[in-house]
Amino acid sequence: MRRAAAANDGAIRIYNVSLRKLVADWIGHVDGAWTLVFDPERNLLLSGGADEVRFWEVGTWRLRGELSGHGSGINAMATEILW
């Protein structure tokens, strides 16, 4: 089982909880990574921070895209909106 953590230094960290081990660690945002959400349909981890939303491919953790132009930082995200 894996879990992701966002940090104020901009780091995104992936942990294998069963092994209690850090398995991936990278700087995802310049001014802090504030929120994370997993999108299982697209196999992506989305990260939000002071600068933009970024899309990371699960497993390789390569950057797949980004959205910028927000007036302020991203504090929360969702992969679905239910009306």
RAMOQUI-V123857 format. One line per field, one symbol per residue. psi: psi as a letter, one per 40 degrees, with the letter a starting at -180 (. if undefined). A space follows every 50 residues. Layout:
BEGIN
psi=???
END
This chain:
BEGIN
psi=hiiihiideeihhhihddefiheihihdidfhhdiihhgddefihhhiad dahihhhhddfiheiihaeidaihdiiieihh.
END
